[in-house]
Amino acid sequence: MLLNLASLCHPSRTAFWQRNRPARIYAIDAVVCWPEHRYGQAPDVFTRHRYCWVVWSPDHHGAPSFGWLSAGDFRSG
């Protein structure tokens, strides 16, 4: 699930995260869902936010692993 990074640390969501621990969380360094080829540069309102991929696995138990993704890697290929 693509989520705003702030959703991981919002007080109203703490209980959810404790009950539904993801297997992996990947921080993304830039907006990846804005079609620049179609609309040009993303507006400031989008670039001010940071996003993460959160992955759940039915057989996962324990703390999630954490990693980083670079949007540039996806745009260059």
Distance bins in CASP14 RR format, pairs under 12 A and 6 or more apart:
PFRMAT RR
TARGET T0000
AUTHOR 0000-0000-0000
RMODE 2
METHOD distances of the structure
MODEL  1
1 7 0 0 0 0 1 0 0 0 0 0 0
1 8 0 0 0 0 0 1 0 0 0 0 0
1 20 0 0 0 0 0 1 0 0 0 0 0
1 22 0 0 0 0 1 0 0 0 0 0 0
1 23 0 0 0 0 0 1 0 0 0 0 0
1 24 0 0 0 0 0 1 0 0 0 0 0
1 25 0 0 0 0 0 1 0 0 0 0 0
1 26 0 0 0 0 0 1 0 0 0 0 0
1 51 0 0 0 0 0 1 0 0 0 0 0
1 52 0 0 0 0 1 0 0 0 0 0 0
1 53 1 0 0 1 0 0 0 0 0 0 0
1 54 1 0 1 0 0 0 0 0 0 0 0
1 55 1 0 0 1 0 0 0 0 0 0 0
1 56 1 0 0 1 0 0 0 0 0 0 0
2 25 0 0 0 0 0 1 0 0 0 0 0
2 26 0 0 0 0 0 1 0 0 0 0 0
2 27 0 0 0 0 0 1 0 0 0 0 0
2 28 0 0 0 0 1 0 0 0 0 0 0
2 31 0 0 0 0 0 1 0 0 0 0 0
2 32 0 0 0 0 1 0 0 0 0 0 0
2 33 1 0 0 1 0 0 0 0 0 0 0
2 34 0 0 0 0 0 1 0 0 0 0 0
2 49 0 0 0 0 0 1 0 0 0 0 0
2 50 0 0 0 0 0 1 0 0 0 0 0
2 51 1 0 1 0 0 0 0 0 0 0 0
2 52 1 0 0 1 0 0 0 0 0 0 0
2 53 1 0 0 1 0 0 0 0 0 0 0
2 54 0 0 0 0 1 0 0 0 0 0 0
2 55 0 0 0 0 0 1 0 0 0 0 0
2 69 0 0 0 0 0 1 0 0 0 0 0
2 71 0 0 0 0 0 1 0 0 0 0 0
3 9 0 0 0 0 0 1 0 0 0 0 0
3 10 0 0 0 0 0 1 0 0 0 0 0
3 13 0 0 0 0 1 0 0 0 0 0 0
3 16 0 0 0 0 0 1 0 0 0 0 0
3 17 0 0 0 0 0 1 0 0 0 0 0
3 22 0 0 0 0 1 0 0 0 0 0 0
3 25 0 0 0 0 1 0 0 0 0 0 0
3 26 0 0 0 0 0 1 0 0 0 0 0
3 27 0 0 0 0 0 1 0 0 0 0 0
3 28 0 0 0 0 0 1 0 0 0 0 0
3 33 0 0 0 0 0 1 0 0 0 0 0
3 49 0 0 0 0 0 1 0 0 0 0 0
3 50 0 0 0 0 0 1 0 0 0 0 0
3 51 1 0 0 1 0 0 0 0 0 0 0
3 52 1 0 1 0 0 0 0 0 0 0 0
3 53 1 0 0 1 0 0 0 0 0 0 0
3 54 1 0 1 0 0 0 0 0 0 0 0
3 55 0 0 0 0 0 1 0 0 0 0 0
3 56 0 0 0 0 0 1 0 0 0 0 0
4 10 0 0 0 0 1 0 0 0 0 0 0
4 13 0 0 0 0 0 1 0 0 0 0 0
4 27 0 0 0 0 0 1 0 0 0 0 0
4 28 0 0 0 0 0 1 0 0 0 0 0
4 31 0 0 0 0 0 1 0 0 0 0 0
4 33 0 0 0 0 0 1 0 0 0 0 0
4 46 0 0 0 0 0 1 0 0 0 0 0
4 48 0 0 0 0 0 1 0 0 0 0 0
4 49 1 0 1 0 0 0 0 0 0 0 0
4 50 1 0 0 1 0 0 0 0 0 0 0
4 51 1 0 0 1 0 0 0 0 0 0 0
4 52 1 0 0 1 0 0 0 0 0 0 0
4 53 0 0 0 0 0 1 0 0 0 0 0
4 54 0 0 0 0 0 1 0 0 0 0 0
5 25 0 0 0 0 1 0 0 0 0 0 0
5 26 0 0 0 0 0 1 0 0 0 0 0
5 27 1 0 0 1 0 0 0 0 0 0 0
5 28 0 0 0 0 1 0 0 0 0 0 0
5 29 0 0 0 0 0 1 0 0 0 0 0
5 31 0 0 0 0 0 1 0 0 0 0 0
5 48 0 0 0 0 0 1 0 0 0 0 0
5 49 1 0 0 1 0 0 0 0 0 0 0
5 50 1 0 1 0 0 0 0 0 0 0 0
5 51 1 0 0 1 0 0 0 0 0 0 0
5 52 1 0 1 0 0 0 0 0 0 0 0
5 53 0 0 0 0 0 1 0 0 0 0 0
5 54 0 0 0 0 1 0 0 0 0 0 0
5 66 0 0 0 0 0 1 0 0 0 0 0
5 68 0 0 0 0 0 1 0 0 0 0 0
6 12 0 0 0 0 0 1 0 0 0 0 0
6 13 0 0 0 0 1 0 0 0 0 0 0
6 27 0 0 0 0 0 1 0 0 0 0 0
6 48 0 0 0 0 0 1 0 0 0 0 0
6 49 1 0 0 1 0 0 0 0 0 0 0
6 50 1 0 0 1 0 0 0 0 0 0 0
6 51 0 0 0 0 1 0 0 0 0 0 0
6 52 0 0 0 0 1 0 0 0 0 0 0
7 13 1 0 0 1 0 0 0 0 0 0 0
7 14 0 0 0 0 0 1 0 0 0 0 0
7 16 0 0 0 0 1 0 0 0 0 0 0
7 17 0 0 0 0 1 0 0 0 0 0 0
7 22 0 0 0 0 0 1 0 0 0 0 0
7 25 0 0 0 0 0 1 0 0 0 0 0
7 49 0 0 0 0 0 1 0 0 0 0 0
7 50 0 0 0 0 0 1 0 0 0 0 0
7 51 0 0 0 0 1 0 0 0 0 0 0
7 52 0 0 0 0 1 0 0 0 0 0 0
7 54 0 0 0 0 1 0 0 0 0 0 0
8 14 0 0 0 0 1 0 0 0 0 0 0
8 16 0 0 0 0 0 1 0 0 0 0 0
8 17 1 0 0 1 0 0 0 0 0 0 0
8 18 0 0 0 0 0 1 0 0 0 0 0
8 21 0 0 0 0 0 1 0 0 0 0 0
8 22 0 0 0 0 1 0 0 0 0 0 0
8 25 1 0 0 1 0 0 0 0 0 0 0
8 26 0 0 0 0 0 1 0 0 0 0 0
8 27 0 0 0 0 1 0 0 0 0 0 0
8 50 0 0 0 0 0 1 0 0 0 0 0
8 51 0 0 0 0 0 1 0 0 0 0 0
8 52 1 0 0 1 0 0 0 0 0 0 0
8 53 0 0 0 0 0 1 0 0 0 0 0
8 54 1 0 0 1 0 0 0 0 0 0 0
8 64 0 0 0 0 0 1 0 0 0 0 0
8 66 0 0 0 0 0 1 0 0 0 0 0
9 17 0 0 0 0 1 0 0 0 0 0 0
9 25 0 0 0 0 0 1 0 0 0 0 0
9 50 0 0 0 0 0 1 0 0 0 0 0
9 52 0 0 0 0 0 1 0 0 0 0 0
10 16 0 0 0 0 1 0 0 0 0 0 0
10 17 0 0 0 0 1 0 0 0 0 0 0
11 17 0 0 0 0 0 1 0 0 0 0 0
13 19 0 0 0 0 0 1 0 0 0 0 0
13 20 0 0 0 0 1 0 0 0 0 0 0
13 54 0 0 0 0 0 1 0 0 0 0 0
14 20 0 0 0 0 0 1 0 0 0 0 0
14 21 0 0 0 0 0 1 0 0 0 0 0
15 21 0 0 0 0 0 1 0 0 0 0 0
16 22 0 0 0 0 0 1 0 0 0 0 0
16 54 0 0 0 0 0 1 0 0 0 0 0
16 56 0 0 0 0 0 1 0 0 0 0 0
17 25 0 0 0 0 1 0 0 0 0 0 0
17 54 0 0 0 0 1 0 0 0 0 0 0
17 56 0 0 0 0 0 1 0 0 0 0 0
17 63 0 0 0 0 0 1 0 0 0 0 0
17 64 0 0 0 0 1 0 0 0 0 0 0
18 62 0 0 0 0 0 1 0 0 0 0 0
18 63 0 0 0 0 0 1 0 0 0 0 0
18 64 0 0 0 0 0 1 0 0 0 0 0
19 56 0 0 0 0 0 1 0 0 0 0 0
20 54 0 0 0 0 1 0 0 0 0 0 0
20 55 0 0 0 0 0 1 0 0 0 0 0
20 56 1 0 0 1 0 0 0 0 0 0 0
20 57 0 0 0 0 0 1 0 0 0 0 0
20 58 0 0 0 0 0 1 0 0 0 0 0
20 60 0 0 0 0 0 1 0 0 0 0 0
20 62 0 0 0 0 0 1 0 0 0 0 0
20 64 0 0 0 0 0 1 0 0 0 0 0
21 54 0 0 0 0 0 1 0 0 0 0 0
21 55 0 0 0 0 0 1 0 0 0 0 0
21 56 0 0 0 0 1 0 0 0 0 0 0
21 57 0 0 0 0 1 0 0 0 0 0 0
21 58 0 0 0 0 0 1 0 0 0 0 0
21 60 1 0 0 1 0 0 0 0 0 0 0
21 61 1 0 0 1 0 0 0 0 0 0 0
21 62 1 0 1 0 0 0 0 0 0 0 0
21 63 1 0 0 1 0 0 0 0 0 0 0
21 64 1 0 0 1 0 0 0 0 0 0 0
21 65 0 0 0 0 0 1 0 0 0 0 0
22 52 0 0 0 0 1 0 0 0 0 0 0
22 53 0 0 0 0 1 0 0 0 0 0 0
22 54 1 0 1 0 0 0 0 0 0 0 0
22 55 1 0 1 0 0 0 0 0 0 0 0
22 56 1 0 1 0 0 0 0 0 0 0 0
22 57 0 0 0 0 1 0 0 0 0 0 0
22 58 0 0 0 0 0 1 0 0 0 0 0
22 60 1 0 0 1 0 0 0 0 0 0 0
22 61 0 0 0 0 0 1 0 0 0 0 0
22 62 0 0 0 0 0 1 0 0 0 0 0
22 63 0 0 0 0 1 0 0 0 0 0 0
22 64 1 0 1 0 0 0 0 0 0 0 0
22 65 0 0 0 0 1 0 0 0 0 0 0
22 66 0 0 0 0 1 0 0 0 0 0 0
22 67 0 0 0 0 0 1 0 0 0 0 0
23 53 0 0 0 0 0 1 0 0 0 0 0
23 54 0 0 0 0 1 0 0 0 0 0 0
23 55 1 0 1 0 0 0 0 0 0 0 0
23 56 1 0 1 0 0 0 0 0 0 0 0
23 57 1 1 0 0 0 0 0 0 0 0 0
23 58 0 0 0 0 1 0 0 0 0 0 0
23 59 0 0 0 0 1 0 0 0 0 0 0
23 60 1 1 0 0 0 0 0 0 0 0 0
23 61 0 0 0 0 1 0 0 0 0 0 0
23 62 0 0 0 0 1 0 0 0 0 0 0
23 63 0 0 0 0 1 0 0 0 0 0 0
23 64 1 0 1 0 0 0 0 0 0 0 0
23 65 1 0 0 1 0 0 0 0 0 0 0
23 66 0 0 0 0 0 1 0 0 0 0 0
23 67 0 0 0 0 0 1 0 0 0 0 0
24 52 0 0 0 0 1 0 0 0 0 0 0
24 53 1 0 0 1 0 0 0 0 0 0 0
24 54 1 0 0 1 0 0 0 0 0 0 0
24 55 1 0 1 0 0 0 0 0 0 0 0
24 56 0 0 0 0 1 0 0 0 0 0 0
24 57 1 0 0 1 0 0 0 0 0 0 0
24 60 0 0 0 0 1 0 0 0 0 0 0
24 62 0 0 0 0 0 1 0 0 0 0 0
24 63 0 0 0 0 0 1 0 0 0 0 0
24 64 1 0 1 0 0 0 0 0 0 0 0
24 65 1 0 1 0 0 0 0 0 0 0 0
24 66 1 0 0 1 0 0 0 0 0 0 0
24 67 1 0 0 1 0 0 0 0 0 0 0
24 68 0 0 0 0 0 1 0 0 0 0 0
24 69 0 0 0 0 0 1 0 0 0 0 0
25 51 0 0 0 0 0 1 0 0 0 0 0
25 52 1 0 1 0 0 0 0 0 0 0 0
25 53 1 0 0 1 0 0 0 0 0 0 0
25 54 1 0 1 0 0 0 0 0 0 0 0
25 55 1 0 0 1 0 0 0 0 0 0 0
25 56 0 0 0 0 0 1 0 0 0 0 0
25 60 0 0 0 0 0 1 0 0 0 0 0
25 63 0 0 0 0 0 1 0 0 0 0 0
25 64 1 0 1 0 0 0 0 0 0 0 0
25 65 1 0 0 1 0 0 0 0 0 0 0
25 66 1 0 1 0 0 0 0 0 0 0 0
25 67 1 0 0 1 0 0 0 0 0 0 0
25 68 0 0 0 0 0 1 0 0 0 0 0
25 69 0 0 0 0 0 1 0 0 0 0 0
26 32 0 0 0 0 0 1 0 0 0 0 0
26 50 0 0 0 0 0 1 0 0 0 0 0
26 51 0 0 0 0 1 0 0 0 0 0 0
26 52 1 0 0 1 0 0 0 0 0 0 0
26 53 1 0 1 0 0 0 0 0 0 0 0
26 54 0 0 0 0 1 0 0 0 0 0 0
26 55 1 0 0 1 0 0 0 0 0 0 0
26 64 0 0 0 0 1 0 0 0 0 0 0
26 65 0 0 0 0 1 0 0 0 0 0 0
26 66 1 0 0 1 0 0 0 0 0 0 0
26 67 1 0 1 0 0 0 0 0 0 0 0
26 68 1 0 0 1 0 0 0 0 0 0 0
26 69 1 0 1 0 0 0 0 0 0 0 0
26 70 0 0 0 0 0 1 0 0 0 0 0
26 71 0 0 0 0 0 1 0 0 0 0 0
26 73 0 0 0 0 0 1 0 0 0 0 0
26 74 0 0 0 0 0 1 0 0 0 0 0
27 50 1 0 0 1 0 0 0 0 0 0 0
27 51 0 0 0 0 1 0 0 0 0 0 0
27 52 1 0 1 0 0 0 0 0 0 0 0
27 53 0 0 0 0 1 0 0 0 0 0 0
27 54 0 0 0 0 0 1 0 0 0 0 0
27 64 0 0 0 0 0 1 0 0 0 0 0
27 66 1 0 0 1 0 0 0 0 0 0 0
27 67 1 0 0 1 0 0 0 0 0 0 0
27 68 1 0 1 0 0 0 0 0 0 0 0
27 69 1 0 0 1 0 0 0 0 0 0 0
27 70 0 0 0 0 1 0 0 0 0 0 0
27 71 0 0 0 0 0 1 0 0 0 0 0
28 34 0 0 0 0 0 1 0 0 0 0 0
28 49 0 0 0 0 0 1 0 0 0 0 0
28 50 1 0 0 1 0 0 0 0 0 0 0
28 51 1 0 1 0 0 0 0 0 0 0 0
28 52 1 0 0 1 0 0 0 0 0 0 0
28 53 1 0 0 1 0 0 0 0 0 0 0
28 54 0 0 0 0 0 1 0 0 0 0 0
28 67 0 0 0 0 1 0 0 0 0 0 0
28 68 1 0 0 1 0 0 0 0 0 0 0
28 69 1 0 1 0 0 0 0 0 0 0 0
28 70 1 0 0 1 0 0 0 0 0 0 0
28 71 1 0 0 1 0 0 0 0 0 0 0
28 72 0 0 0 0 1 0 0 0 0 0 0
28 73 0 0 0 0 0 1 0 0 0 0 0
28 74 0 0 0 0 1 0 0 0 0 0 0
29 47 0 0 0 0 0 1 0 0 0 0 0
29 50 1 0 0 1 0 0 0 0 0 0 0
29 51 0 0 0 0 1 0 0 0 0 0 0
29 52 0 0 0 0 0 1 0 0 0 0 0
29 67 0 0 0 0 0 1 0 0 0 0 0
29 68 1 0 0 1 0 0 0 0 0 0 0
29 69 1 0 0 1 0 0 0 0 0 0 0
29 70 1 0 1 0 0 0 0 0 0 0 0
29 71 1 0 1 0 0 0 0 0 0 0 0
29 72 1 0 0 1 0 0 0 0 0 0 0
29 73 0 0 0 0 1 0 0 0 0 0 0
29 74 0 0 0 0 0 1 0 0 0 0 0
29 75 0 0 0 0 0 1 0 0 0 0 0
30 36 0 0 0 0 0 1 0 0 0 0 0
30 41 0 0 0 0 0 1 0 0 0 0 0
30 42 0 0 0 0 1 0 0 0 0 0 0
30 46 0 0 0 0 1 0 0 0 0 0 0
30 47 1 0 0 1 0 0 0 0 0 0 0
30 48 0 0 0 0 0 1 0 0 0 0 0
30 49 0 0 0 0 0 1 0 0 0 0 0
30 50 0 0 0 0 1 0 0 0 0 0 0
30 51 0 0 0 0 1 0 0 0 0 0 0
30 68 0 0 0 0 0 1 0 0 0 0 0
30 69 0 0 0 0 1 0 0 0 0 0 0
30 70 1 0 0 1 0 0 0 0 0 0 0
30 71 1 1 0 0 0 0 0 0 0 0 0
30 72 1 0 0 1 0 0 0 0 0 0 0
30 73 0 0 0 0 0 1 0 0 0 0 0
30 74 0 0 0 0 1 0 0 0 0 0 0
30 75 0 0 0 0 1 0 0 0 0 0 0
31 39 0 0 0 0 0 1 0 0 0 0 0
31 40 0 0 0 0 0 1 0 0 0 0 0
31 41 0 0 0 0 1 0 0 0 0 0 0
31 42 1 0 1 0 0 0 0 0 0 0 0
31 43 0 0 0 0 1 0 0 0 0 0 0
31 44 0 0 0 0 0 1 0 0 0 0 0
31 45 0 0 0 0 0 1 0 0 0 0 0
31 46 1 0 1 0 0 0 0 0 0 0 0
31 47 1 0 1 0 0 0 0 0 0 0 0
31 48 0 0 0 0 1 0 0 0 0 0 0
31 49 1 0 0 1 0 0 0 0 0 0 0
31 50 0 0 0 0 1 0 0 0 0 0 0
31 51 1 0 0 1 0 0 0 0 0 0 0
31 71 1 0 0 1 0 0 0 0 0 0 0
31 72 0 0 0 0 0 1 0 0 0 0 0
31 74 0 0 0 0 0 1 0 0 0 0 0
31 75 0 0 0 0 0 1 0 0 0 0 0
32 42 0 0 0 0 0 1 0 0 0 0 0
32 46 0 0 0 0 0 1 0 0 0 0 0
32 47 0 0 0 0 0 1 0 0 0 0 0
32 49 0 0 0 0 0 1 0 0 0 0 0
32 50 0 0 0 0 0 1 0 0 0 0 0
32 51 1 0 0 1 0 0 0 0 0 0 0
32 52 0 0 0 0 0 1 0 0 0 0 0
32 53 0 0 0 0 1 0 0 0 0 0 0
32 69 1 0 0 1 0 0 0 0 0 0 0
32 70 0 0 0 0 1 0 0 0 0 0 0
32 71 1 0 1 0 0 0 0 0 0 0 0
32 72 0 0 0 0 1 0 0 0 0 0 0
32 73 0 0 0 0 1 0 0 0 0 0 0
32 74 1 0 0 1 0 0 0 0 0 0 0
32 75 0 0 0 0 1 0 0 0 0 0 0
33 39 0 0 0 0 0 1 0 0 0 0 0
33 42 0 0 0 0 1 0 0 0 0 0 0
33 46 0 0 0 0 1 0 0 0 0 0 0
33 47 0 0 0 0 0 1 0 0 0 0 0
33 49 0 0 0 0 0 1 0 0 0 0 0
33 51 1 0 0 1 0 0 0 0 0 0 0
33 53 0 0 0 0 0 1 0 0 0 0 0
33 71 0 0 0 0 1 0 0 0 0 0 0
33 74 0 0 0 0 0 1 0 0 0 0 0
33 75 0 0 0 0 0 1 0 0 0 0 0
34 40 0 0 0 0 1 0 0 0 0 0 0
34 41 0 0 0 0 1 0 0 0 0 0 0
34 42 1 0 1 0 0 0 0 0 0 0 0
34 43 0 0 0 0 1 0 0 0 0 0 0
34 44 0 0 0 0 0 1 0 0 0 0 0
34 45 0 0 0 0 0 1 0 0 0 0 0
34 46 1 0 1 0 0 0 0 0 0 0 0
34 47 0 0 0 0 1 0 0 0 0 0 0
34 49 0 0 0 0 0 1 0 0 0 0 0
34 51 0 0 0 0 0 1 0 0 0 0 0
34 71 0 0 0 0 1 0 0 0 0 0 0
34 75 0 0 0 0 0 1 0 0 0 0 0
35 41 0 0 0 0 0 1 0 0 0 0 0
35 42 0 0 0 0 1 0 0 0 0 0 0
35 46 0 0 0 0 0 1 0 0 0 0 0
35 75 0 0 0 0 0 1 0 0 0 0 0
36 42 1 0 0 1 0 0 0 0 0 0 0
36 43 0 0 0 0 0 1 0 0 0 0 0
36 46 0 0 0 0 0 1 0 0 0 0 0
36 47 0 0 0 0 0 1 0 0 0 0 0
36 71 0 0 0 0 0 1 0 0 0 0 0
36 72 0 0 0 0 0 1 0 0 0 0 0
36 74 0 0 0 0 0 1 0 0 0 0 0
36 75 0 0 0 0 1 0 0 0 0 0 0
37 75 0 0 0 0 1 0 0 0 0 0 0
39 46 0 0 0 0 0 1 0 0 0 0 0
40 46 0 0 0 0 0 1 0 0 0 0 0
41 47 0 0 0 0 1 0 0 0 0 0 0
42 48 0 0 0 0 0 1 0 0 0 0 0
42 49 0 0 0 0 0 1 0 0 0 0 0
42 51 0 0 0 0 0 1 0 0 0 0 0
42 71 0 0 0 0 0 1 0 0 0 0 0
43 49 0 0 0 0 0 1 0 0 0 0 0
47 71 0 0 0 0 0 1 0 0 0 0 0
50 68 0 0 0 0 0 1 0 0 0 0 0
50 69 0 0 0 0 0 1 0 0 0 0 0
50 71 0 0 0 0 0 1 0 0 0 0 0
51 69 0 0 0 0 1 0 0 0 0 0 0
51 71 0 0 0 0 1 0 0 0 0 0 0
52 64 0 0 0 0 0 1 0 0 0 0 0
52 66 0 0 0 0 1 0 0 0 0 0 0
52 67 0 0 0 0 1 0 0 0 0 0 0
52 68 0 0 0 0 1 0 0 0 0 0 0
52 69 0 0 0 0 1 0 0 0 0 0 0
53 64 0 0 0 0 0 1 0 0 0 0 0
53 65 0 0 0 0 0 1 0 0 0 0 0
53 66 0 0 0 0 0 1 0 0 0 0 0
53 67 0 0 0 0 1 0 0 0 0 0 0
53 68 0 0 0 0 0 1 0 0 0 0 0
53 69 1 0 0 1 0 0 0 0 0 0 0
53 71 0 0 0 0 0 1 0 0 0 0 0
53 74 0 0 0 0 0 1 0 0 0 0 0
54 60 0 0 0 0 0 1 0 0 0 0 0
54 64 0 0 0 0 1 0 0 0 0 0 0
54 65 0 0 0 0 0 1 0 0 0 0 0
54 66 0 0 0 0 0 1 0 0 0 0 0
54 67 0 0 0 0 0 1 0 0 0 0 0
55 64 0 0 0 0 1 0 0 0 0 0 0
55 65 0 0 0 0 1 0 0 0 0 0 0
55 66 0 0 0 0 0 1 0 0 0 0 0
55 67 0 0 0 0 0 1 0 0 0 0 0
55 69 0 0 0 0 0 1 0 0 0 0 0
56 64 0 0 0 0 1 0 0 0 0 0 0
57 64 0 0 0 0 1 0 0 0 0 0 0
57 65 0 0 0 0 0 1 0 0 0 0 0
69 75 0 0 0 0 0 1 0 0 0 0 0
70 76 0 0 0 0 1 0 0 0 0 0 0
71 77 0 0 0 0 0 1 0 0 0 0 0
END
